């Protein structure tokens, strides 16, 4: 069974209905993940509340989900079965992507799943290893401004925007899109960054 996919009238791209957060436009509008049809390999890094790997599979991708929580893996398998699609699941640390062959993945999406990762550099090196050159890594997190208070100045409780840029740059990624969307008090609720693999 296939759900409706969105096709770009100019290019014919198949866009998965990937979610980047509650109340945030999906990839049908933002178009950050690219065309995943035809069995292209797409990784959901950390199983999000929106089970994006199922959406990848519905759009014709070879979908892979990585998460250390066996309960989330079990739920992913159940949802994939209900949707009559296949999702390859790996119950492992988010920075342990050894079961995925280097340079074989078209897109990696981490939707509100990596903002609290301690060793971000190690995770980024692994994502860089599995991606095909120039392919995207799309990250969504709570906007760092949304957690600022008198007791928690900017950058003390969440990585700042510059922290994300610096970490990605040091891991040989090039940021080509930034979205600050949603509403949280006087600022945006969600930060979305798309970075492309540079080098081999």
C-alpha positions as CSV (number, residue, x, y, z in Angstrom):
1,X,0.0,0.0,0.0
2,X,1.3,3.5,-0.9
3,X,0.2,6.8,0.6
4,X,0.0,9.9,-1.5
5,X,3.4,11.4,-2.3
6,X,4.0,14.9,-3.4
7,X,5.5,15.4,-6.9
8,X,7.3,18.6,-7.8
9,X,5.7,19.7,-11.1
10,X,9.0,20.8,-12.5
11,X,11.3,17.9,-11.7
12,X,9.0,15.0,-10.9
13,X,10.8,14.5,-7.5
14,X,9.0,12.3,-5.0
15,X,9.0,14.1,-1.6
16,X,8.4,12.1,1.6
17,X,6.0,13.4,4.1
18,X,8.8,13.9,6.7
19,X,7.9,15.8,9.9
20,X,10.3,18.2,11.6
21,X,8.1,18.9,14.6
22,X,4.6,19.4,15.8
23,X,3.0,22.3,13.9
24,X,6.0,22.6,11.6
25,X,5.6,22.3,7.8
26,X,6.5,18.9,6.5
27,X,9.0,18.2,3.8
28,X,6.2,18.4,1.3
29,X,6.5,22.1,1.8
30,X,10.1,22.6,3.0
31,X,11.8,20.2,0.5
32,X,14.9,19.6,2.4
33,X,15.4,15.8,2.1
34,X,15.2,15.5,-1.7
35,X,13.8,12.7,-3.9
36,X,14.0,9.3,-2.1
37,X,12.1,7.2,-4.6
38,X,13.5,4.3,-6.5
39,X,15.0,2.5,-3.5
40,X,17.4,5.3,-2.4
41,X,18.7,4.7,1.1
42,X,17.3,7.1,3.7
43,X,18.2,7.0,7.4
44,X,16.1,8.2,10.3
45,X,18.8,8.8,13.0
46,X,16.9,8.4,16.2
47,X,13.3,7.3,15.9
48,X,11.3,10.5,16.2
49,X,7.7,10.9,17.5
50,X,6.7,11.0,13.8
51,X,8.4,7.7,12.7
52,X,9.8,9.3,9.6
53,X,11.4,6.1,8.4
54,X,7.9,4.8,7.6
55,X,7.3,7.9,5.5
56,X,10.6,7.4,3.7
57,X,9.5,3.8,2.9
58,X,6.1,4.9,1.7
59,X,7.8,7.2,-0.8
60,X,9.9,4.4,-2.2
61,X,13.1,4.6,-0.2
62,X,15.1,1.8,1.3
63,X,14.4,3.1,4.8
64,X,16.7,2.6,7.8
65,X,15.9,3.5,11.4
66,X,18.6,3.7,14.1
67,X,17.8,4.0,17.8
68,X,19.2,2.6,21.0
69,X,15.7,2.1,22.6
70,X,14.3,-1.4,21.9
71,X,10.8,-0.2,22.6
72,X,11.1,2.5,19.8
73,X,12.5,-0.1,17.5
74,X,9.5,-2.4,18.2
75,X,7.1,0.4,17.6
76,X,8.8,1.3,14.3
77,X,8.5,-2.3,13.2
78,X,4.8,-2.4,14.2
79,X,4.1,0.8,12.3
80,X,6.0,-0.3,9.2
81,X,4.0,-3.6,9.2
82,X,0.7,-1.7,9.5
83,X,1.7,0.5,6.6
84,X,2.8,-2.5,4.6
85,X,6.3,-1.2,4.0
86,X,9.7,-2.4,5.0
87,X,12.0,-0.5,7.4
88,X,15.4,-1.9,8.3
89,X,15.9,-1.3,12.0
90,X,19.2,-1.1,14.0
91,X,19.0,-1.1,17.8
92,X,22.3,0.7,18.5
93,X,23.8,3.9,19.8
94,X,23.1,6.8,17.4
95,X,26.9,7.3,16.7
96,X,27.4,3.6,16.0
97,X,26.5,3.2,12.4
98,X,28.9,0.5,11.6
99,X,26.2,-1.7,10.0
100,X,25.6,0.8,7.3
101,X,28.1,0.8,4.4
102,X,30.2,3.9,3.8
103,X,29.0,6.2,1.1
104,X,25.7,4.5,0.4
105,X,23.0,6.8,1.9
106,X,21.1,9.6,0.1
107,X,19.8,11.4,3.1
108,X,19.9,11.3,6.9
109,X,17.2,13.0,9.0
110,X,17.4,13.6,12.8
111,X,14.1,15.2,13.9
112,X,14.4,16.2,17.5
113,X,16.6,13.2,18.3
114,X,20.2,14.4,18.6
115,X,20.1,17.7,20.5
116,X,21.2,16.1,23.7
117,X,23.9,13.8,22.3
118,X,27.1,14.2,24.3
119,X,29.7,13.2,21.7
120,X,28.3,15.2,18.7
121,X,31.6,15.1,16.8
122,X,31.6,11.3,16.8
123,X,28.0,11.2,15.6
124,X,28.7,13.7,12.8
125,X,31.8,11.7,11.7
126,X,29.6,8.6,11.4
127,X,26.9,10.4,9.4
128,X,29.5,11.9,7.1
129,X,31.0,8.4,6.5
130,X,27.7,6.8,5.4
131,X,26.4,9.7,3.2
132,X,27.2,9.9,-0.5
133,X,29.1,13.1,-1.2
134,X,27.0,16.2,-1.5
135,X,23.9,14.5,0.0
136,X,22.0,16.1,2.9
137,X,21.9,15.6,6.6
138,X,18.8,17.4,7.9
139,X,18.6,18.2,11.6
140,X,15.6,19.7,13.5
141,X,15.9,20.7,17.2
142,X,14.1,23.0,19.6
143,X,15.3,26.5,18.8
144,X,18.0,27.5,21.2
145,X,16.2,30.8,21.8
146,X,13.1,29.0,23.0
147,X,14.8,27.8,26.2
148,X,16.4,31.2,27.1
149,X,15.3,32.6,30.5
150,X,16.7,34.8,33.3
151,X,18.2,31.6,34.8
152,X,19.3,30.1,31.5
153,X,21.1,32.5,29.3
154,X,21.5,31.7,25.6
155,X,23.8,28.8,24.9
156,X,23.9,27.4,28.5
157,X,21.2,24.8,28.3
158,X,21.1,24.0,24.5
159,X,23.6,24.2,21.7
160,X,23.6,27.6,20.1
161,X,23.2,28.1,16.4
162,X,27.0,28.8,16.1
163,X,27.7,25.6,18.0
164,X,25.8,23.6,15.3
165,X,27.5,25.5,12.5
166,X,31.0,24.9,14.1
167,X,30.4,21.2,14.8
168,X,29.1,20.6,11.2
169,X,31.9,22.5,9.6
170,X,34.6,20.7,11.6
171,X,33.1,17.4,10.4
172,X,33.3,18.5,6.8
173,X,29.7,19.4,6.2
174,X,28.5,22.6,4.4
175,X,25.3,24.2,5.7
176,X,23.2,25.3,2.8
177,X,19.8,25.9,4.5
178,X,18.6,27.2,7.8
179,X,15.0,27.5,8.8
180,X,13.8,29.2,12.0
181,X,10.1,28.4,12.3
182,X,7.2,27.8,14.6
183,X,6.4,30.1,17.6
184,X,7.6,30.0,21.1
185,X,7.0,33.2,23.0
186,X,8.7,36.0,21.2
187,X,10.8,33.7,18.9
188,X,10.8,30.6,16.8
189,X,10.2,27.2,18.3
190,X,12.2,25.1,15.9
191,X,15.6,25.3,14.2
192,X,16.1,23.2,11.1
193,X,19.5,22.9,9.5
194,X,20.4,21.1,6.3
195,X,24.1,20.3,5.8
196,X,25.7,18.6,2.8
197,X,28.6,16.2,2.9
198,X,31.8,17.6,1.5
199,X,34.7,15.4,0.5
200,X,34.6,11.7,0.1
